[in-house]
Amino acid sequence: MEKVLLNVKDVSEYLGIGETKTRELLRNPTNGFTIRIGNRLYAHKGKLDIWLKNQIL
């Protein structure tokens, strides 16, 4: 079963970037894919994929 929410480590591995840069990306309030649960940051994988496609175009 594929994860819907990715934590910082998962996003870092998925994008091939460091965890510090991943946290910086997830803290950006305008990205549209960040979900905060308590103090933890997660990325919604579907919305992250859409965001990535838009960044490439």
Rosetta constraint file for C-alpha pairs under 8 A:
AtomPair CA 3 CA 45 HARMONIC 7.64 0.50
AtomPair CA 4 CA 44 HARMONIC 5.89 0.50
AtomPair CA 4 CA 45 HARMONIC 5.48 0.50
AtomPair CA 4 CA 46 HARMONIC 7.29 0.50
AtomPair CA 5 CA 42 HARMONIC 5.90 0.50
AtomPair CA 5 CA 43 HARMONIC 5.49 0.50
AtomPair CA 5 CA 44 HARMONIC 4.78 0.50
AtomPair CA 5 CA 45 HARMONIC 5.93 0.50
AtomPair CA 6 CA 10 HARMONIC 5.40 0.50
AtomPair CA 6 CA 11 HARMONIC 5.89 0.50
AtomPair CA 6 CA 42 HARMONIC 5.33 0.50
AtomPair CA 6 CA 43 HARMONIC 5.11 0.50
AtomPair CA 6 CA 44 HARMONIC 6.50 0.50
AtomPair CA 6 CA 45 HARMONIC 6.53 0.50
AtomPair CA 7 CA 11 HARMONIC 6.18 0.50
AtomPair CA 7 CA 41 HARMONIC 6.48 0.50
AtomPair CA 7 CA 42 HARMONIC 4.68 0.50
AtomPair CA 7 CA 43 HARMONIC 6.56 0.50
AtomPair CA 8 CA 12 HARMONIC 6.03 0.50
AtomPair CA 8 CA 19 HARMONIC 6.44 0.50
AtomPair CA 8 CA 22 HARMONIC 6.38 0.50
AtomPair CA 8 CA 23 HARMONIC 6.57 0.50
AtomPair CA 8 CA 41 HARMONIC 6.82 0.50
AtomPair CA 8 CA 42 HARMONIC 6.53 0.50
AtomPair CA 8 CA 43 HARMONIC 7.93 0.50
AtomPair CA 9 CA 13 HARMONIC 6.26 0.50
AtomPair CA 9 CA 19 HARMONIC 6.41 0.50
AtomPair CA 10 CA 14 HARMONIC 6.00 0.50
AtomPair CA 11 CA 15 HARMONIC 5.98 0.50
AtomPair CA 11 CA 22 HARMONIC 6.86 0.50
AtomPair CA 11 CA 43 HARMONIC 7.24 0.50
AtomPair CA 12 CA 16 HARMONIC 5.67 0.50
AtomPair CA 12 CA 17 HARMONIC 5.14 0.50
AtomPair CA 12 CA 18 HARMONIC 5.70 0.50
AtomPair CA 12 CA 19 HARMONIC 5.52 0.50
AtomPair CA 12 CA 22 HARMONIC 5.78 0.50
AtomPair CA 13 CA 17 HARMONIC 6.78 0.50
AtomPair CA 17 CA 21 HARMONIC 6.69 0.50
AtomPair CA 17 CA 22 HARMONIC 6.76 0.50
AtomPair CA 18 CA 22 HARMONIC 6.19 0.50
AtomPair CA 19 CA 23 HARMONIC 6.13 0.50
AtomPair CA 20 CA 24 HARMONIC 6.31 0.50
AtomPair CA 21 CA 25 HARMONIC 6.16 0.50
AtomPair CA 22 CA 26 HARMONIC 6.14 0.50
AtomPair CA 23 CA 27 HARMONIC 6.06 0.50
AtomPair CA 23 CA 41 HARMONIC 7.79 0.50
AtomPair CA 24 CA 28 HARMONIC 6.69 0.50
AtomPair CA 25 CA 31 HARMONIC 7.86 0.50
AtomPair CA 26 CA 31 HARMONIC 7.57 0.50
AtomPair CA 26 CA 33 HARMONIC 7.95 0.50
AtomPair CA 26 CA 34 HARMONIC 5.64 0.50
AtomPair CA 26 CA 41 HARMONIC 6.72 0.50
AtomPair CA 26 CA 42 HARMONIC 7.47 0.50
AtomPair CA 26 CA 43 HARMONIC 7.22 0.50
AtomPair CA 27 CA 34 HARMONIC 7.56 0.50
AtomPair CA 27 CA 41 HARMONIC 7.85 0.50
AtomPair CA 29 CA 34 HARMONIC 7.64 0.50
AtomPair CA 31 CA 51 HARMONIC 7.51 0.50
AtomPair CA 32 CA 47 HARMONIC 7.06 0.50
AtomPair CA 32 CA 51 HARMONIC 7.84 0.50
AtomPair CA 33 CA 43 HARMONIC 5.38 0.50
AtomPair CA 33 CA 44 HARMONIC 5.28 0.50
AtomPair CA 33 CA 45 HARMONIC 7.62 0.50
AtomPair CA 33 CA 47 HARMONIC 5.13 0.50
AtomPair CA 33 CA 48 HARMONIC 5.48 0.50
AtomPair CA 33 CA 51 HARMONIC 7.71 0.50
AtomPair CA 34 CA 41 HARMONIC 6.73 0.50
AtomPair CA 34 CA 42 HARMONIC 5.71 0.50
AtomPair CA 34 CA 43 HARMONIC 4.65 0.50
AtomPair CA 34 CA 44 HARMONIC 6.46 0.50
AtomPair CA 35 CA 41 HARMONIC 5.98 0.50
AtomPair CA 35 CA 42 HARMONIC 5.08 0.50
AtomPair CA 35 CA 43 HARMONIC 5.88 0.50
AtomPair CA 35 CA 44 HARMONIC 6.91 0.50
AtomPair CA 36 CA 40 HARMONIC 5.67 0.50
AtomPair CA 36 CA 41 HARMONIC 4.77 0.50
AtomPair CA 36 CA 42 HARMONIC 6.18 0.50
AtomPair CA 37 CA 41 HARMONIC 6.57 0.50
AtomPair CA 37 CA 42 HARMONIC 7.69 0.50
AtomPair CA 43 CA 47 HARMONIC 7.84 0.50
AtomPair CA 43 CA 48 HARMONIC 6.60 0.50
AtomPair CA 44 CA 48 HARMONIC 5.99 0.50
AtomPair CA 45 CA 49 HARMONIC 6.12 0.50
AtomPair CA 46 CA 50 HARMONIC 6.44 0.50
AtomPair CA 47 CA 51 HARMONIC 6.11 0.50
AtomPair CA 48 CA 52 HARMONIC 6.13 0.50
AtomPair CA 49 CA 53 HARMONIC 6.30 0.50
AtomPair CA 50 CA 54 HARMONIC 6.33 0.50
AtomPair CA 51 CA 55 HARMONIC 6.25 0.50
AtomPair CA 52 CA 56 HARMONIC 6.38 0.50
AtomPair CA 53 CA 57 HARMONIC 6.52 0.50
